[in-house]
């Protein structure tokens, strides 16, 4: 389907999207029409990229451009986000499972319709894409060839971590959540505070374009309200179970790319990743923030390319290659 033929119930595609010359594709999911891009040779090794909140597949644009010569790069817009339909679906435990099942549904669609292989998938995750993508990976470890993890969490918050005050305020207050939704405060704030460099105006407009009306932003606030902060929160047990299940991925080559100036996922979270996945190859970006691919797109893309090339060799050693250098020790 061409970019001009936007399906009914999905978001219109903005006319100006810098560095995003990709064809829009559509998948009929359980939550309506899901938008995604699939770039690169159909027979190429598949790379599935899952974004977070409040971004969309636009976040992956430069990584896609850097990998698509040799890989089939697939980047969906999560249900309720980006150009996908807005489902009337609360973010409950069942809702989380439904979102994970839609990842599997898209993969099955690509295997059936796009010629993608059943296995050999590289899964790249960021922010809320982490819990969703890694839950799918834990359920299908035999299909996962590699993991690339950008600033995210997939376990309960480590001791001593404090959620950013802005996130906590929206999380804890229904009134502030409604105000944030009405004025698009959270999404706008991320385009300023989520990176350490200055985001060009046209890029900021592209990030915000799918969220122009209050009715298009519901999932943004639901993702914030669903952050599990306490054992009594609905998502706490899900986070605990997912953290325990990460053990099934310990044999999967893993690259951990981390913006060290992230105001949400701090170095305590990084330390917990290294504890739980000691085989991961860490790459640290001292001057990058939460939107790592905005602050350091060329370096991250080259590091991912090198990792994919090295881990494609027979019997790769987790301690070999340029990624094996010991990082600056994070706070305990």
N, C-alpha and C positions, 0 to 999 in steps of 0.2 A: 504494500500500500504506500502511495507516495505521501510526501509531507503535506500536500494541499488537502488531501482527503482525510481530515480528522474524524474519527469515528464518533458517533453520537454518544454522549455521556462522558467522553474523555475531554481533557482540557485542550483548547486551541493551542497550536504550536506558535510561540512568539516569532515574529518576523526576523528579529535581529538577535542572534545567539553567537557571540564571538567565539571562534575556535571550535565550533560545534557543527561541522558540515555534514553530519551523519543523517542517513535516512531513518525516519521514524517507522517503527514496526509495532504491531499490536497483537496481544494475546488475550483470549477470552478466559479470564480467571474467575474464581468464585466470588470475587469482589468487583466484578465488572471488567471493563477494558483496561488492560495493563499495557502501558507504553514501555518500549525498550529499544535499544539500539544493538545491532550485531554487526560488527565491522571486522574485516579481515577475511582470509580464505576460508570458505565453509569447512574444508578439511583440516584447517589448522588446529593446533592444540587449544582447547577451549579455556577461556579465562572469564570467570563470572565475578562481576564487581557489584557489591551491594553497599549503597550509600547509607547515610544516617539522617539525622534531623537537624535543621530543616532543609537539607540539600536535596538534590535529585541527580539523575544520571549526568547532568551537566558537570558535576564535580569531577567526573572521571575523564573529561574530554581530552586532556593532554596525555594522560597515561594511555588512553585508547589510541591516540595518534602515534604514540611511541612504540606500541606493541603490535599494531594491526598488520604490519607487513608479514609477520610470521605466526600470529596467533589469531584465533577467532575470539574477539573481545565482545562480551555480552554484558550490557549494563541496563537493568530494568529500573523503572521508577516504582518504588514500593506503593502498595495500595494506599490511596489517599494523598499521595505525594506527587510532585512533578506534574507530568502530563497525564498520569493515570486517573481513572475514575475515582470519585469520592464515595467510598462505601459507607453506609450507615452502620458502622461496626464499632462497638466499644472496645477499648483496649483492656481486655480481661485475659485470664489464663487461656481460655478457649480462643480468644482473639489472637493471642500470640501464636498458639499452635496453628491457627488458620493461616497466619502470615508465613509461617515456616512451610506449611503445606503448599502454599502458592509458589514458593521457591522451587519445590519439587515439581509442581505442575509446569512451571516454565521450563525446567530442565527436560522433562519428558516431552514437552512440545518441541523443543529444539532438537532432541534426538529423533523425533518422529518426522518433523517438517524441515529441519535445517541440515540434516546429515551430521549432527554432532555425535561424538562417541558416547557410549554409556559411561565410560570411566576416563581417567586422565585429566580430571578437572582441576584447575587452579582456582581457588576461592580467595578473593581479595575483599577485605571488609574494612569499614570505617564507622565509628560511632554506633548508632543503633543497628547498622548492618552487621556489627560484630556478633551480638547475641543471636540474631536471626540466621546469619550465614553459618556460624559455628554450630548452632543447634542442628542445622541441616547436615553439616559435615560430620557431626558426631553420629547422626542417624545413618549416614552412608559413607563410612570411612573408606570402604573399598573403592569408591568412585573418586576419591580426592587424591590428587597427585602432589599438590603443594598448597601451602597457605601463605598469604601475605596479609599481615595484620597491621593496620594503621590505627592511630589513637582510638582506643575503644576499651570496653570491659566486658568480660564474660564470666563473672563470678561476683560474689558480694564485695562491696567496697572494702578495701583493706583498712585495718585499724589506723586511725589517725587521719584518714581522708576526710576533707570537708568539701561538700559540694559548693560550687560557685554560688554566691549569695543571690544572684539574679535567677538562676535556675531554682534554687531552693524557694525563693519567694513565689514564683509561678507554681511550683510543685505543691506548696503548702496552702495556697490561698485560691479558692474558687473565684473570688472577685478579681484578683490580679490576673488569673488565667483568662477570664472573660475580657478584661481590658487589653491584655496582650493580643488576644485573638482579634479584637475589634480594630486595633491600630497596627497590627502586624509587628509588634514590638520585638518579639523574640527573633524572628527571621531577620529583621533589620539589624538587630544588635549583633548577630553572628557574623554578618558581612563586615562589621567593623572590628569586633573584639575577637573574632575567631582566627585572625591572622595577624602577623607582626608587620607585614608590609602593607602598603596602601592598595586597596582593591580598586581597579579602574571603574569608572562610573558605569560603562557599558556592561561590564561583567557583573556588577552589583545588580543592575536592572535585570540581567538574564537570570540570576539566582532567584530574584523576587517575582519574576514574571508569572509563574504558575500560582502565586498566592496573592493575587490582586484583590480578591474579595473575601470578606470574612467567612463565607461559607466554604471557601477553598482551603481554609487553614485549620480545620478541626483536628486533623491528624497531628499537626505540629504541636498543639497544646496537649493532645492525648499522649504523645510520646514523652513530653516533659512530665506530665502527671503520673505516668507509669514508671518513672525511675524508682527502683526499690531502695529506700534509704534505711529502713528499719526491719527487723525480723517480723514485725506485724504487717508489713506491706505485702500486698498481693504478689508482687514479683520477686520477693526475697527467696522463697523456696525454689522458684524457677532458676534464679541466678545461682543458688547453691548447687542444685542438681546439674546445671550446665557446667559449673566449675569442676565438679567431680567427674563429669563425663569427658572432660578434656583429655583425660589419660588415654583414651582410645586414639588420639591424634598424635601421640608422642613419637610415632615412627614416620610421621608425615613431615617432609622438609618444610621448614617454616622460616619466613623472613619477617622480622619485627621492625617496622619503620615508625619512628617516634619523634614527633615534634615536642621538644623539651620545654617550650613555653606555652603549653596548653593550660588554660585556666581551669579546665574541668578534669582532664585525665592527667594527673600530676605524676611525679616520679615515684610516688608510693605505688601507683597502679602499675607503672613500668616494672618496678621491683617484683610485684606479685606475678606479673606475666613471666618474668625470668625464673621465678621460683617454680611456677607450675609447668612451664614449658622450657626446661633447661637446654633442650636441643635447638631452640630458636636462634637464628643468626640476627643479632641486633644491629640496627643502623640508626644512629641518633643524629638529629638535626638541631643543634643548640639554639639557633635563632628562629626556628619555625614554631608556629602555634597550632591550634586545633585543626584548621584547614590546611593541612600539610601540603596538599597538592596545589595550593595557591602560593604558599611561601617558598617552596622548593620543588617545583614541578620537574625541572630538568634533572636534578640530582636523584630524586626519588625514582623517576622513570628509568634512569640509567642503572640504578641499584636493582630495580625489579628485573630489568632485562638481563643483567649479569646473573642474578639469582636463578631466573628461569633457565638460562643457558647452562649454568653449573649444575643445577639439580636435575637436569635432563640426562646427564651422563650416568652410566651404570654405577650403582652402589655409591652415591655421593656421600662424602663425609661431612657431617655437620660442622666440623671444625676447620674445613678447608676453605680456600677461596678468600676474596678480599673482605668478606663480611665477618671473618672470625676474630678481628681485632677486639680486644676487651674494651667495653664501653666505660665511660666515667661511672663510677659506682653510684647508683641512686640511693636516696635516703631509705633507711630501713623503716 
